[in-house]
């Protein structure tokens, strides 16, 4: 439907007279480029410039179209609907109700927090020229792949974005060889979705460490932010597999970053956060011989049992997870006050008998408690076949965890609880910028509140503040000084997800983001940021260096 990414070259000189010298300009400013300047820029990038028409525009006058509006509303919660659109994103809380398809028809459709223009990138020169253009005119710059970013980095008021969606190359390297790794590898561009990458590897009899969500761009913020996976307890995080990056710097150069070239940039890109140090053109990663996977599930409800018994059952699950992660198993549990679902228990290179033995202590406890449950176990020939079936420590005690869970579920939340342990040992002792707390983590916890269609923005932000100021502190009490996963504070379409763990997960409002997301790596990452992005072109509110900027009420980005 649409295309992605933008690149720009400097055009005829254009005097900057922004209303505030420390702020990026907006279309309402006198210094905003004229249409003739935009046309010249578009010509310089092979006609790849796309002016934003908000995806919800068919739902508003004067462009109202009932049939088209119904399509938008019916598909609003489907990631694949947003991916081929150059400006749409999957986290509507960052759009500030701009052209919301669920608002009344007579509500004006405004571009608002959408980018003003997107460049459909197909060559590195498109990106370089876009960088030159936005620098010359003091315009905000955004990098967008799929729009699957829950920290608001895929959009920006008054911005020009480089849309990376159509960079789709996947190159198989049967015998990659370096001083640090010898074996099969793939080079992948930032438009390739994780599922498509996993399929390409599967077709070669291999597996790659990719995300659980199939609509995430592998080479974008996913791997740059660390990247957890159903294979993380077995091989480590996605960033642990990075062999080298091709990167376009904000000075307009295409460079290689690896353990032997531009080592500091390589270190930062391998877990130090997406959209911060440069624009990744490609990444080369390790691949592994595909292995069989056994999946188990356990489901039960609170019906017919007391509340205390139900929480004792969850208590038993909590007590069972160390044995699972010790066995290099990954898992995901989802639960509310009404029911519990552990699905899957994802065990690489283990057979059904071995997995049954791992979960049997939990089943025995459920039997003793009188909890009726449903369980199943199946073995698959490889990672992708198993993946296709997926539905989508510290010294605190299990009693401490259960007290916190009772509090959260009692306040109307749901929980999504990942169990994984991407230790340095399973990752092969990589030298990268992954948050150190990941290496001792056993769990990755999410608190979920609803975000309803048409809900007022202030109510949505109020729910997020409730998560930030009430629910998350409850979890952080369990894990003081640990951290959060920088990619996943989620307001996922119709649900508001706040992700945490034994390392609480990312929150775009987190006042302690430097410690929570980056830990002891922050100062080193900031020095690398200043070296490779000296003009601070790349911005994200929770990114390294993000506190140097602030968005005003109207969305203008200004230096602090």
N, C-alpha and C positions, 0 to 999 in steps of 0.2 A: 504493500500500500504506500509506504513512504521509504525514504532512504536516510542514511545517516552521515554524520561527521562533517566537520568543516575545516577548511584551511584558507589562509588569506595572505596576500602580499601587500606590502605598503603601496598605497596609491598616491595620488597627488597630495601634496602637503595640505593638512587640514588643521586650522588653528583650534586648539582646545580651549574652551572657556566654560568648563563645567561650573555649576553653581557652587559646588564645594570642592576645593582642590584635592581633598583627601578622599573623595568619593568617586565611584564609577558613575558614568552618565546614564540617563534614561531617555526614552523617546520624547519625553516632554521638554527636554532641555534644548536650548538654542544650539548647542554644540553637537547635537545628534547629527550623524551624516545625512546629507541630502539623498534623495532617490537616485540622483545621477552618480553619487559616490557608491551607493549600494550596487547599482547596475554595473559599474566598472569593476567592483570587487567580484561580483558574480561572474563576469566575463573572465577574470583572471583565474578563477577556479573551475573553469570548464562548465559553467552553468549549473553548478551543484548547490547553489544557495536556495533554501526553501523558507519562505515566509510562513510563520506559524498561523495556522487556523486551528483553534482549540478543538479537540476531538468531540467535545460536547456541544459544538455550535448548532447541530441540527435540532437541538432541544430548546432553542431560544429564538425569539424574534430578532431581526427580520428574516433570518434564514431558517425558520422552523420548518421541519419536514417530519411529519408524524412517523412515517415508516422508518426513516433513517434514525430518528431519535429512539425508537423502540429497539433497533439493533444495538445502538450505543448502550442503552440501559441494560439490555439483556446480557451484554458481553462485558460490562464494566468490571466485573470481578474475575475475568478470565485473562491471565497474563498474556497469552498469545494474541489477544486483541490489541494490546498496547505496544508490543514489541516492534511491529512494522511501522509504527507511527513515529516520525522524527522528533516530536516534542512531548508526547504523552509519557507519563510516569505511572508507576504502580502504587505509589503512596500518596493518596490525595490530600493528606493533611498538609503537605508542603505546597499545595496549589492555592491555599487560602480561599477556597470556594470560587476560584476563577472558572467561570463558564461550567459550573457543576450541572451535569445532565439531569440531576434530580431536583434542582431548584425550579421554581415556577417559570413557565414559558416566557413571561414578560420580563423576567430578571435579565438585565443586559449581559451579553456574553463579552467578557473582557479577557484579553490575553493575560493580564495580571502577572502571576508568578510563573507562567510558562516562559520559555526563552522566546525572544523576538524572532530569531532566525536560527535555522540549523543548516549545517553544511554536510551534505551527503558525501562522506569521505570514501574515495576509492584509491587515492594515491597519497603517499606521505607528503607530497608537495601541497596538497589541499590543506593539511594541518599546519604546515609551516607558514603558508600564506595567511591563514586565519589568525594565527598567533601574531603575525606582523600587523595585521589589520586592527585587531582589538587593542593591541598595545598603542598603536598610533592614535586611536580615537578614544582611548580610555574606557573601553566597553568591557563589561563583565564576561568572563570566559568559562564555559562549562564543557565537560567531557561526558557524553552519554552513549551507553551501549544499548542495553535493553530497557533501561528505566527501572530495573529491579534494584533499587538502592533505597534503603530505608533511613538514610541520614540526610536526605534532601539534596544530595550532590548532583543529581541528574537534571536539575532545572535551576533557574535563577531569574529574577525579575530584570528585564532589560538586557538579557545576556544573548550572546551568540554561542552556539554549541557546535562541537564537532561530533557528528553522529557516526558511530563506529559499526553500526549494525551490518553493513554490507561487506565488511572485511571477513571473508568466510573461508580462507585457506587453512587446510590441515595437511601437514607434510609429515610423512612417516620416515623415520631415520632408523633403519634396522640395527646399525652399529655405531651409535654415538660414542665418541671416545674423548676423554679429557683426563687431566690429572686427578679429577675428583669422582669420575663416574665412567664406566664402560658398560654399554648395554643398549637396549631399545629405547627410543625416545620419539616424541612428536613435537613439531613446531606448530603452534596454533595462533591464529589472529583473533583480535578482540570481538569480532562479531559472531564467533562460533559459540553456540549454546552448549552447556555442560552435557546434556543428553546426546546431542549430535557428536560431540567429541568422544563420549563413552562408546557410542555405536561404531565410530571409526576405529577405535582401539579394539573393540570386540571383533570386528571383521578381520583383524590381524592376529586373533588369538591372544589378545592382551587386555589389560585393564589399566585405567588411570585413576588417580585420586581426584574425584570430582564431587561437586555438591549434591546434596539430597534433592534440591529443587531443580528440575530439568530446564527451567527458563532463565537460569543465571548464565551470564557471559563468563566463560572460564578465565579468559586472560585479562579481565577488567578488575574491578574492585574485589572480586572473589579471591583470587590467588594473592593479590597485592595486600589484602587484609588478613591473610592467614589461610582461610578456606578450610572449614571442617567438612568431613565426609563420612559416609558409612564405612569407609576403609581406614579411617584415621586411627583407630585402635590397633590396626595391623601395620600400617605404613607411615603414619604421621599425617600432618596437615598438607594441603595442596602446596603451600609455600615451601615446604620441606623438599618438594620434588623439583623445584625450579633449577634449571641448569644455566640458562642465560636469557636475557631480555634484549629485544631491540626497542629502543626508546627514542622518542622525539623530545628533545629538551625544549624548555620555554625560550631558549635562545635560537631555536630553529635548526637544530642539528640532529641527525639520526645517528645514534651511537649504540654500541653493544655494552651491556653490563653483565658481567659474569664473575666467578671467583678469581679470575685473572685479569679482567679488564674493567676499569671503573668499579672497583670492588665496593666502594662505599655506596654507590647507587644500587648495585646488585643487592647488597645487604638490606638497604631500606625498602626496595621494591618487594623483597621476599618477606612480607608480613608487616611492613611499616605503614600500611594504609594506602588505599587507592586514590587517584586524583590528587596527588600531593607533590611528587618529585619530578614527574615527567609524564608524557603520554605514551603508554605502552603500545608499540606497533605489533609485536609478537612476543611469545614466550615459548621456550623449549623446556619440556619437562620429561622426567623419567616415566617409563611405562613398565608394567610388570606382567609376567606370565599369568594368564587368567587361571583362577583357582575355583573349585567348587565352593558354594555358599549354602549353609543351612539357616533357615529362618524359622523362628518359633514365635508364637503369640499367646498372650494370656489376657482374657477380658472378663470383667465382672462388674456388677452394679451394686448400689447401696440398697436396692429393694430387698425387703424381707430380713434385713439385719439392722442392728442398732448402729447409731452413728459412731459409737466407740469401736464397735467391731469393724466397721468400714475403715476407720483410720488405723486400726491395728493391722489390717490387711495392707494398707499403703505403707505402714511402718515396716512390714515384712519385706515389701518390695525394696524400700530404701536400704534395708540391711543386706539385701542380696546382691546389690550392684558391684561391690568391690571384687567379688569372685568372678563376675562377668568381665569387668575390665582387665583383671589379672589374666584372663584367658584371651585377651585381645578381641573382645566382643564389643560391638557397637549396638546401641539400642535406643528406642524412643518410646516414652510413655506419655499418654495424654489423660488427664483426669480433671473432673469437676466434683462438686459435692454429690453428684448423682451417679457417676460411674468412672471406671478405670479401664484403660486399654494399654497394655504393653505390646506394641506391634510396630516394628519387629524387634526381636532379638536377632541380630545380624552377625552370624559367625562364619568367618572366612576359614576355609580349609578344615572344617570340622564336619563330622557326619551326624546323623540324627541321634544316635545313641549318646554321643559326646555332649550334644546340646541339651538333650533331655536330662542328662546327669547334672548339668549346670543349673537348670531351672527347677529341678526336683525339690530342693530344700524349700523354695518359695511355695511350690504346690502343696508340700506337706503341711506347711503352716496354714495355708488357706483351708485345707481339709480340716485341720484341728480347730479352726475358727468357725467352721460351718458355713464358709462362703462358697456359693455356687459359682463356678467359673467355666469358661470355655477355653480350651487350649488346642493348638495345632502345631505341627512341625513338618516342614518340607525341605528337601534338598534340591539345589539347582546346579546345573553344570558349570555356571560361571557367574561373574559379577552382574552383567547386564540382565541376564534372565532373572536373577534374584531382585535386582533393582526394579524391574518392571512390575513386581508384585507389591511394591511399597505403597501404602496409603499415606496419602500424605497426612588428694583429700587433706583436707585439714583435719584438726583434732576435735571438730565439733561432733556431737553425738547424734545418733539417729533420732533420739527424743527431741533434740533441739530442732532438727529439720521438721519433724512432724508438728511441733508447736507452730512453726512458721507456716506450714502448709494449711493447718487448720485455720489460721488467721486469714490467709489469702483466699482460700476457697469460701470461707464464711462471709467474705465481702463481695461475693458475686463474680470472682474471677475464675478462669480456667487455667490449667497449667500444662505446659509442654516441657517434658523433662528428657533431655538427651543424656545418655550415658556413653562416655568415650574417654580415652586416656591416650592422647598423642604425645607420649613421653619422648625425650631425646633419644632413648635407646631404640624405640621402634622407628623413629624418624631417621636414624643413622647419624645422630649427633651433628646436625647441620649448623652452619654459622649464618644465622639470619636474624631478622628483626621481629620474629614472632613474639608476642607478649609472653614473658617468662612464666606467668601464672598458668598458661596452657600446659606446661610440662608436668605440673603436679595436679592438674584438674582431673576430676572423675565425673563431672557432671556439668551440664549446660542447661540452665533452667529458664523457662519463659513464663511470664504472667500475661494473661490474655483478657482484655476487656473489649466489649463490642464497639464498633464504629458504624453507625447505621447510615444508610443512604439518606441524603438530605439533611443529615444532622447539622445543627449550627456549628460553625467553626469553634466558637468558644466552648461548647460542650465537649467537642473532640479534644481540644487543648486542655480542658479541665480534667478529662480522663487521663491524658498523658501526664499531667502534673500530679494526679493522684498516684500514678505508678511511680513517678520520679521521687516524690516527696514522702510517700507512705509505704508502698509495697516494697520498693527496692531497698530502702534502709532496713526493712525487716530481714531481707536476704543477706544484705551486706554485713549484718551483725554476725551471721554464721561464718563469714569469710573475710574478716577485716584484712585490708592490705593486699587482697588478691587482684582482681581486675575484671574486665568486661570484654566481650568480643565486639570489635569496632564495626562490623558489617551489619549487625542485626538488632537494631531497635526496631521493631516492626510495627508499622501501621499498615497491615497487609490488606488492601482493598476494603473488605467489609469487617476486618477484625484488627484490633489494636494489640500488637504483640510487644511486650517488653521482655527482652531476653536476658537471662542471667545464668550463672553457674556456680561452681565452686570458684568460679570466676564470674561475677555478675555481668550480663551482657550490655551491649551499647544502648545509650539513651542520649538522644540529640540535645536534651536539656541538662545533661549531667554536669553539675558544677565541678566535679572532680575528674573531668574527662582525661586529663593528662596522666594521672595515676591509674585510673580505672582501665583505660584503653591501651596505654603505652608503657606504663610502669617505669622501670629503670632505664628503658631505652629512649625515653623522651628527649633528653638533652642531646644525645648523639644524633637522633633523627632530625631534630631541629637544625643542627649544624649542617647536616646533609641537605635538608630543605633549602637553607639559605645559600648553599653552594650551587645547587642545581636549578633553583627557581629564585634567583636573587630579586626579581621584581614582584614576587609573591602573586603570580598570575593564577595559580591553582589554589582554589579555596574550598573548604568544607568546614562547617561549624565545629565538628569534633576532630578534624584532621590536625596533624601536627602543624602548629602555627596558626590554627584557625581562630584563636582568641585575639589575633591582631586586627581582626575585622569584626564588624557588627552590621546586621541588617536593620535598617530603620523600619518604622511602621509601614511605610510605603514600599518596602522591599529594596530600597537603595542600599548598595553595599559600600560601607565607609570604613576607613582605617580608624582604629581606636586611638 
